């Protein structure tokens, strides 16, 4: 009994420490959560924030239109092809290319798994990233194995003959094997209102001292995952039966639905980071495998305890806390280094706050200003159109004829008893402010009316519009680069590490075939998006022209070494044209293997005449690429 009491007290100490850490961070980020809720209302065209309120309550969806335009750009940049990424190594050796191909096949195959719902999660992550300035995702590995028995025959010695010579015969053996039913990478985007961490500036979430993720679960959900996550003390949760609205439900806006439930829900605090623990078992890399609570009953740290990278989970219910998980992190790199299954992406890099900067913060005040001025102008217009009368005090008394109606006459003693009070309906000052706010919002987010589908103004030239779109593309590319370097690069790295640690051999063979032996997550890979759609159209056209010029120069060279160069140029042209490269890979490979004989070689050709006859103006000055694209000449 004494042992149980001691364990319970030490568990309570650890649970309270986790909760106190979370509670401090929760109170510090309440203003950020309120700002996020306000921007989310703007996305849904709810005018929850206002500095002016009277009769009219109209929302002008300027910020939502910009946000949706950017969302369409994210989708076009990343989902034009089923291949999401190209993987490269600095070395050009055959083994380096084989390793890069194995990693590429693995990443693209996993991202195409239907159950991953990569499109929805990616678009949600980019939206949160744009609104909040950062987004965090939790990665994991889903695996279900089927146990099977395989019978095989082998020739073994069964005895000795009369001369003492061995006798061999066929022996049937049974081997227990496993087959994967489900074996894949998984990740989930975290609601930023449920993410809590320290204020230390860190370039990666791996450098944070601790991260706590809040979620909401029932006892049944916890029990179903008890073996997967190593949950403990779940029996203590069964004692609570009254339905209690969790903090998670209050923050995420689901408290009304939860109040109708019959089963209690719990706030689950999952903490990633180092904690004090005593190690009872280690792996071959000396990393902790089995650990115990490193605190004494009085809250002090045990002498034998050490800081261990661990996952600590606490269930909270109406002010009560129960420790339900205390586990050394199971996520270890191929080099034996523990890591957290978390990745973080940024919208813009902030010089002093590692949470980054967001488009939502920049557009919030401007959207409030637009709504206020438009509603003020509408109220002014209503007042100018509705009749308002000035009536002499005595003329108003006992006179029921003072009202408006078709063909109705008002009865008065003198014509001066009633006079219409005219209100100026000029709302041009308000509309000028609205135009200024819209212009500044488009400027700060680099998304312009023509990009959102509006027709250009009469005074806007085609070159000016094209130049503005080019600057907008420059900003969009900057945000894409920031997201790729802060989120996607670490995302792909974590996919490789989890695949190396957890993937079943059958799954590896299905994805990579014989090249699975070259799967190496430790290489310093470079990742680039397959979709070349991030390039503007005139840039693609210029590259196609340049490639055509190269082909015209080298196609007549009578040397077999030129064939792989031609194949590489053609394959690159296929990518620029937007076609799926897989459709033409066999043709390109066959072209590269074709022997180049004098009979098959083509005579030297003239220079491609397209570049020599570039469109020009009346002065003979050739057009720039943007001008050609604007006039539809490319």
C-alpha positions in Angstrom: 0.0 0.0 0.0 2.9 2.4 0.8 4.3 1.8 -2.7 1.0 2.7 -4.4 0.7 5.8 -2.3 4.2 6.9 -3.2 3.7 6.3 -6.9 0.5 8.2 -6.8 2.1 11.2 -5.1 5.0 11.3 -7.5 2.7 11.0 -10.5 0.7 13.9 -9.1 3.8 16.0 -8.8 4.7 15.4 -12.4 1.2 16.0 -13.6 1.0 19.3 -11.7 4.3 20.5 -13.2 3.1 19.8 -16.7 -0.2 21.6 -16.0 1.5 24.6 -14.4 3.8 25.0 -17.4 0.9 24.8 -19.8 -1.3 27.2 -17.7 1.4 29.9 -17.8 1.8 29.6 -21.6 -2.0 29.5 -22.0 -2.5 32.8 -20.2 0.4 34.5 -22.1 -1.0 33.7 -25.5 -4.7 34.6 -24.9 -4.2 37.8 -26.9 -2.8 35.9 -29.9 -5.7 33.5 -29.7 -8.2 36.4 -29.7 -6.5 37.9 -32.7 -6.6 34.5 -34.5 -10.4 34.2 -33.7 -10.9 37.7 -35.1 -9.2 36.8 -38.3 -11.1 33.6 -38.6 -14.3 35.5 -38.3 -13.1 37.7 -41.2 -12.5 34.5 -43.3 -16.1 33.6 -42.6 -17.3 37.2 -43.3 -18.4 37.8 -39.7 -18.1 41.4 -38.6 -17.2 40.6 -35.0 -14.7 43.5 -34.7 -15.9 47.0 -35.4 -15.2 50.6 -34.4 -18.5 51.8 -35.8 -21.9 50.3 -35.3 -25.4 51.7 -36.1 -28.0 50.6 -38.6 -25.9 48.9 -41.4 -23.9 45.8 -40.7 -22.3 44.8 -44.0 -19.0 42.9 -44.4 -16.9 43.6 -47.5 -14.9 40.4 -48.2 -11.6 42.0 -49.3 -9.4 40.0 -47.0 -11.2 36.7 -47.7 -10.8 37.3 -51.5 -7.1 37.8 -51.1 -6.8 34.8 -48.9 -8.7 32.6 -51.3 -6.6 33.9 -54.2 -3.4 32.9 -52.3 -5.0 29.5 -51.5 -5.5 28.9 -55.2 -1.8 29.7 -55.8 -0.8 27.2 -53.1 -2.8 24.5 -54.7 -1.5 25.2 -58.2 2.1 25.3 -57.0 2.0 22.0 -55.2 -0.7 19.8 -56.6 -0.3 20.1 -60.4 1.5 16.7 -60.4 1.2 13.5 -58.4 5.0 13.8 -57.8 5.4 16.4 -55.1 9.1 16.6 -54.8 12.4 16.0 -56.5 15.3 14.7 -54.3 18.9 15.5 -55.1 22.4 14.8 -53.8 25.4 16.9 -54.5 27.2 13.9 -55.8 26.5 12.6 -59.3 27.7 9.0 -58.7 25.4 6.1 -59.5 25.0 5.2 -55.9 24.0 8.8 -55.0 21.4 8.9 -57.8 20.1 5.5 -56.6 19.7 6.8 -53.0 18.0 10.0 -54.2 15.6 8.0 -56.4 14.7 5.7 -53.5 14.0 8.6 -51.2 11.9 10.3 -53.9 9.9 7.2 -54.6 9.2 6.7 -50.9 8.2 10.3 -50.2 5.9 10.7 -53.3 4.3 7.3 -52.7 3.5 8.0 -49.1 2.1 11.5 -49.8 -0.3 9.9 -52.4 -1.8 7.4 -49.9 -5.5 8.1 -49.8 -5.9 7.8 -46.1 -3.3 10.5 -45.5 -5.6 13.2 -46.9 -2.5 15.2 -47.8 -4.3 17.8 -49.9 -6.7 18.9 -47.2 -4.0 18.9 -44.5 -1.5 20.8 -46.6 -4.1 23.5 -47.6 -5.2 23.7 -43.9 -1.6 24.1 -42.8 -0.9 26.9 -45.4 -4.1 28.7 -44.3 -3.2 28.6 -40.6 0.4 29.6 -41.5 -0.9 32.7 -43.4 -3.4 33.7 -40.7 -1.3 33.0 -37.5 2.2 33.3 -38.9 3.2 29.7 -38.0 1.8 26.2 -38.2 2.8 23.0 -36.3 2.1 19.4 -37.3 2.5 16.2 -35.3 3.9 13.2 -37.2 3.4 9.5 -36.5 3.5 6.1 -38.1 0.4 4.0 -38.6 1.0 0.3 -38.7 -1.2 -2.8 -38.4 0.4 -6.2 -39.0 -1.2 -9.6 -39.8 0.4 -12.6 -38.3 0.7 -15.6 -40.7 2.3 -19.0 -40.8 4.2 -20.0 -43.8 5.1 -23.6 -44.5 8.3 -24.5 -46.4 10.2 -27.6 -47.3 13.9 -28.0 -46.6 16.3 -30.9 -47.1 17.8 -31.9 -43.8 19.6 -34.8 -42.2 17.0 -37.2 -40.8 19.3 -40.0 -39.5 22.1 -42.4 -40.3 22.2 -45.5 -42.4 23.8 -48.8 -41.3 27.2 -47.6 -42.5 27.0 -44.4 -40.4 26.4 -42.2 -43.4 23.8 -39.4 -43.0 20.4 -39.8 -44.5 18.7 -36.7 -46.0 15.0 -36.1 -46.5 12.5 -33.3 -47.0 11.3 -31.7 -43.8 8.3 -29.3 -43.6 8.9 -26.3 -41.4 6.5 -23.6 -40.2 7.7 -20.0 -39.9 5.8 -17.2 -38.3 5.8 -14.1 -40.5 3.9 -10.8 -40.6 2.3 -8.9 -43.4 1.4 -5.2 -43.3 -2.3 -4.4 -43.4 -1.6 -0.7 -42.9 1.9 0.7 -43.0 2.2 4.4 -43.7 3.3 7.8 -42.6 0.8 10.0 -40.9 0.6 13.6 -39.7 -2.0 16.0 -38.3 -2.1 19.8 -38.3 -2.4 21.3 -34.9 -5.0 24.1 -34.2 -2.7 27.0 -33.0 -5.0 27.7 -30.1 -4.1 24.2 -28.7 -0.3 24.7 -29.0 1.7 25.9 -26.1 5.5 26.4 -25.8 8.2 28.5 -24.2 9.2 32.0 -25.6 12.8 31.0 -26.5 13.7 32.0 -30.1 14.3 28.8 -32.0 14.9 28.3 -35.7 13.4 24.8 -35.4 10.8 23.4 -33.1 13.3 20.7 -32.2 15.3 23.4 -30.4 12.4 24.4 -28.1 12.7 23.5 -24.4 9.2 22.0 -24.4 6.0 21.9 -26.4 2.6 21.0 -25.1 -0.3 20.1 -27.4 -3.9 20.1 -26.0 -6.6 17.9 -27.4 -9.9 16.5 -26.3 -10.6 12.8 -25.9 -13.0 10.4 -24.2 -12.2 7.4 -22.1 -13.1 5.1 -24.9 -10.6 6.8 -27.2 -7.9 6.7 -24.6 -8.6 3.0 -23.9 -8.4 2.1 -27.6 -4.9 3.7 -27.9 -3.6 2.3 -24.6 -1.2 -0.1 -26.2 -0.1 2.2 -29.0 0.7 5.1 -26.7 1.5 3.2 -23.5 -1.2 4.8 -21.4 -1.4 4.2 -17.6 -3.8 5.1 -14.8 -6.8 5.0 -17.1 -8.9 3.3 -14.4 -8.8 6.6 -12.5 -10.7 8.3 -15.3 -13.6 5.9 -15.1 -14.5 7.4 -11.7 -15.7 10.6 -13.4 -19.0 10.3 -15.1 -20.5 13.8 -15.1 -20.2 15.6 -18.4 -17.9 18.6 -18.1 -17.2 21.1 -20.8 -13.4 21.0 -21.5 -11.1 23.9 -22.0 -10.4 22.7 -25.5 -14.2 22.9 -26.4 -14.4 26.4 -25.0 -11.5 27.6 -27.1 -12.4 25.9 -30.3 -16.1 26.8 -30.1 -17.6 23.3 -29.7 -18.9 23.7 -26.1 -22.6 23.7 -27.3 -22.3 20.4 -29.0 -20.3 18.9 -26.1 -23.0 19.9 -23.5 -25.4 17.5 -25.2 -23.0 14.5 -24.9 -23.5 11.7 -22.4 -19.9 10.7 -22.0 -17.3 12.9 -20.2 -14.5 14.4 -22.3 -11.0 15.1 -21.0 -8.5 17.8 -21.8 -5.4 15.9 -22.8 -2.0 17.7 -22.4 0.7 16.0 -24.4 4.1 17.4 -23.5 7.2 16.9 -25.7 10.6 17.8 -24.2 13.2 16.8 -21.6 12.1 15.8 -18.1 13.7 14.3 -15.1 13.6 10.5 -15.1 15.4 7.4 -13.8 16.5 5.1 -16.7 16.0 1.4 -16.2 16.8 0.2 -19.8 18.8 1.6 -22.7 19.2 0.6 -26.4 22.5 0.0 -28.3 22.9 3.8 -28.7 22.6 4.3 -24.9 19.3 6.1 -25.4 16.7 5.5 -22.7 14.0 2.9 -23.5 12.3 2.3 -20.1 12.1 5.2 -17.6 10.5 5.9 -14.3 9.4 9.1 -12.6 12.4 11.1 -11.5 10.6 13.1 -8.8 10.3 12.4 -5.1 7.1 12.7 -3.1 8.0 16.2 -1.9 8.6 17.4 -5.5 12.4 17.3 -5.5 14.5 15.5 -8.1 15.9 12.1 -7.3 19.7 11.8 -7.1 19.7 9.1 -9.8 17.5 11.0 -12.2 18.7 12.5 -15.5 17.1 14.7 -18.1 15.5 12.5 -20.7 13.7 13.3 -24.0 10.2 12.0 -23.2 6.5 12.3 -23.9 4.4 13.1 -20.8 0.6 13.1 -21.1 -1.8 14.4 -18.5 -5.6 14.1 -18.5 -7.4 17.0 -17.0 -11.0 17.0 -15.8 -12.7 19.9 -13.9 -9.4 21.0 -12.2 -8.2 17.4 -11.5 -5.0 16.0 -13.2 -4.0 12.4 -13.8 -0.7 11.3 -15.3 -1.6 8.8 -18.1 1.7 8.5 -20.0 5.4 8.7 -19.1 7.5 7.3 -21.9 10.9 7.9 -23.3 10.5 9.2 -26.9 10.3 6.2 -29.3 11.4 8.4 -32.2 15.1 7.8 -32.9 17.0 8.7 -36.0 19.1 6.2 -38.0 22.1 7.6 -36.2 20.6 7.0 -32.8 19.6 10.6 -32.0 16.2 11.2 -30.3 13.9 13.7 -32.0 10.4 15.1 -31.5 7.8 14.1 -34.1 6.9 17.8 -34.6 7.5 20.2 -37.5 6.9 23.9 -37.7 6.4 26.2 -40.7 6.6 30.0 -40.8 4.9 32.6 -43.1 7.5 35.3 -42.7 10.7 35.3 -40.6 10.4 37.7 -37.6 13.7 39.3 -36.3 12.8 38.9 -32.6 9.9 36.5 -32.4 10.3 32.9 -33.5 6.5 32.6 -34.1 7.0 34.6 -37.3 4.8 37.3 -39.0 1.5 36.7 -40.7 -0.6 38.2 -43.5 -3.6 38.0 -41.3 -2.1 40.4 -38.8 -1.4 42.9 -41.5 -4.8 42.7 -43.1 -6.9 42.6 -39.9 -7.0 46.4 -39.1 -7.4 47.3 -42.7 -10.4 45.0 -43.1 -12.0 46.5 -40.0 -11.4 50.0 -41.5 -13.0 49.0 -44.8 -16.1 47.5 -43.1 -16.5 50.6 -40.8 -16.3 53.1 -43.6 -18.6 51.2 -45.9 -21.2 50.8 -43.2 -20.8 54.5 -42.3 -21.4 55.4 -45.9 -24.4 53.2 -46.2 -26.0 54.7 -43.1 -25.3 58.2 -44.6 -27.0 57.1 -47.8 -30.0 55.8 -46.0 -30.4 59.0 -44.1 -30.2 61.0 -47.3 -32.8 58.9 -49.0 -35.3 58.6 -46.2 -37.5 61.7 -45.6 -36.8 63.5 -42.3 -39.1 66.4 -41.3 -38.7 69.5 -39.2 -42.1 70.2 -37.6 -43.1 73.2 -35.5 -43.9 72.0 -32.0 -47.5 73.2 -31.9 -48.2 72.0 -35.4 -47.3 68.4 -34.4 -49.8 68.2 -31.6 -53.2 66.7 -32.4 -52.3 66.3 -36.1 -52.6 62.8 -37.4 -52.0 63.7 -41.0 -48.2 64.1 -40.7 -47.0 60.9 -42.4 -45.9 59.9 -45.9 -48.2 57.9 -48.3 -48.9 58.1 -52.0 -51.4 60.8 -52.9 -51.6 61.7 -49.2 -51.9 65.4 -48.2 -50.7 66.8 -44.9 -53.0 69.3 -43.2 -51.1 72.3 -41.7 -52.0 75.9 -40.7 -48.9 77.4 -42.4 -46.6 76.1 -45.1 -43.7 76.7 -42.8 -45.0 74.4 -40.1 -43.4 71.4 -41.8 -40.0 71.4 -43.6 -37.9 68.5 -44.9 -34.6 68.2 -43.2 -32.2 67.5 -46.0 -29.1 65.4 -45.3 -26.2 65.4 -47.6 -25.7 62.0 -49.1 -22.2 62.5 -50.3 -20.1 59.5 -49.2 -17.1 60.2 -51.4 -14.8 60.9 -48.4 -15.7 57.5 -46.9 -15.2 55.7 -50.3 -11.8 57.4 -50.6 -10.8 55.9 -47.3 -12.1 52.5 -48.4 -10.1 52.7 -51.6 -7.0 53.7 -49.7 -7.5 50.7 -47.3 -8.0 48.3 -50.1 -5.0 49.6 -52.0 -2.8 49.2 -48.9 -4.1 45.7 -48.1 -3.3 44.6 -51.7 0.1 46.3 -51.3 1.0 44.6 -48.0 0.0 41.2 -49.3 1.1 41.7 -52.9 -2.2 40.4 -54.3 -3.7 42.7 -56.9 -7.2 42.9 -58.5 -6.3 41.3 -61.8 -4.9 38.3 -59.9 -8.2 38.0 -58.1 -10.2 38.1 -61.3 -11.1 41.8 -61.5 -10.9 43.6 -64.8 -8.1 46.2 -65.0 -9.0 49.9 -64.8 -9.2 52.1 -67.9 -6.0 53.9 -67.0 -3.9 50.8 -66.3 -1.6 49.7 -69.1 -0.9 46.1 -69.9 2.8 46.5 -69.0 1.9 48.0 -65.6 -0.5 45.1 -64.9 2.1 42.6 -65.9 4.7 44.3 -63.8 2.4 44.3 -60.8 1.7 40.5 -61.3 5.4 39.9 -61.5 6.0 41.6 -58.2 3.1 39.7 -56.7 4.7 36.4 -57.9 8.0 37.5 -56.3 6.3 37.9 -52.9 4.4 34.6 -53.4 7.7 32.8 -54.2 9.2 34.3 -51.1 6.5 32.9 -48.9 6.7 29.5 -50.7 10.5 29.5 -50.1 10.0 30.3 -46.4 7.5 27.5 -46.0 9.7 25.0 -47.9 12.7 25.8 -45.8 10.9 25.9 -42.4 8.3 23.2 -42.9 8.7 21.0 -46.0 12.4 20.3 -45.7 12.0 19.1 -42.1 8.8 17.3 -43.1 10.5 15.2 -45.8 13.5 14.5 -43.4 11.1 13.2 -40.8 9.3 11.1 -43.3 12.6 9.4 -44.2 13.6 8.9 -40.6 10.2 7.4 -39.6 10.2 5.2 -42.7 13.7 3.9 -41.9 12.7 3.1 -38.3 9.1 1.7 -38.6 8.5 0.7 -42.3 7.9 -3.0 -42.9 10.2 -4.7 -45.4 7.3 -5.7 -47.6 6.2 -2.1 -47.8 9.7 -0.9 -48.7 9.9 -3.5 -51.5 6.4 -2.5 -52.9 7.5 1.2 -53.0 11.1 1.1 -54.0 11.6 -2.5 -55.4 15.2 -3.6 -55.6 16.3 0.0 -55.0 15.1 -0.4 -51.4 18.6 -1.5 -50.4 19.8 2.1 -51.3 17.3 3.8 -49.0 19.4 6.0 -46.8 17.8 8.7 -44.6 21.1 10.1 -43.4 22.2 11.8 -46.7 22.1 15.5 -47.0 19.3 15.6 -49.5 18.0 18.7 -51.3 14.3 19.0 -52.1 12.7 21.0 -54.8 9.0 21.0 -55.8 8.3 19.1 -59.0 5.7 21.5 -60.1 7.3 24.2 -62.2 4.1 26.2 -62.1 5.6 28.7 -59.7 7.4 30.1 -62.7 5.5 32.8 -64.6 4.5 31.9 -68.1 6.8 34.2 -70.0 9.7 32.7 -68.0 8.7 29.2 -69.1 8.4 30.4 -72.7 11.9 31.9 -72.6 13.3 28.7 -71.3 11.6 26.7 -74.0 13.1 29.0 -76.6 16.5 28.7 -75.1 16.2 24.9 -75.1 15.1 24.9 -78.7 18.2 26.9 -79.6 20.4 24.5 -77.8 18.8 21.5 -79.6 19.3 23.2 -83.0 23.0 23.7 -82.2 23.8 20.2 -81.0 21.4 17.9 -82.9 23.8 17.7 -85.9 26.9 16.7 -83.9 28.0 13.3 -85.0 29.0 12.0 -81.5 27.1 9.4 -79.4 27.7 11.4 -76.3 25.3 14.1 -77.5 22.3 11.7 -77.2 21.9 11.9 -73.4 22.1 15.7 -73.6 19.3 15.8 -76.1 17.2 13.4 -73.9 17.8 15.6 -70.8 16.8 18.7 -72.7 13.6 17.1 -74.0 12.7 15.8 -70.6 13.1 19.2 -69.1 10.9 20.7 -71.8 8.2 18.2 -70.9 8.3 19.4 -67.3 8.0 23.0 -68.4 5.0 22.2 -70.6 3.3 20.8 -67.5 2.9 17.2 -68.7 3.5 14.3 -66.4 7.1 13.2 -66.8 6.2 9.6 -66.1 4.3 9.3 -69.4 7.5 10.1 -71.4 10.2 8.6 -69.3 10.4 5.4 -71.3 10.6 7.3 -74.6 13.3 9.5 -73.2 15.3 6.5 -71.9 14.9 4.8 -75.3 16.2 7.9 -77.0 19.2 8.1 -74.8 20.1 4.4 -75.6 19.7 4.8 -79.3 23.1 4.5 -81.1 24.1 7.6 -83.0 25.4 6.5 -86.3 26.3 8.6 -89.3 23.2 7.3 -91.1 20.9 8.3 -88.1 22.6 11.7 -87.6 20.8 14.7 -89.0 22.7 17.3 -91.0 23.5 20.5 -89.2 20.5 22.8 -89.1 20.3 26.6 -89.2 19.8 28.5 -86.0 16.3 28.5 -84.7 14.7 31.5 -86.4 12.3 32.3 -83.6 14.9 34.2 -81.6 16.1 36.0 -84.7 12.6 37.2 -85.4 11.6 38.4 -82.0 8.7 40.8 -81.9 9.8 44.4 -81.7 8.4 47.9 -81.7 8.6 50.5 -84.4 12.1 51.4 -83.3 13.3 47.8 -83.8 13.8 47.3 -80.0 12.8 43.7 -79.1 10.1 43.2 -76.5 10.9 42.0 -73.0 9.6 38.7 -71.8 6.9 40.3 -69.7 5.6 42.3 -72.7 5.5 39.2 -74.9 3.5 37.4 -72.2 1.1 40.3 -71.7 0.3 40.5 -75.4 -0.1 36.8 -75.8 2.9 36.3 -78.1 4.4 33.4 -76.1 
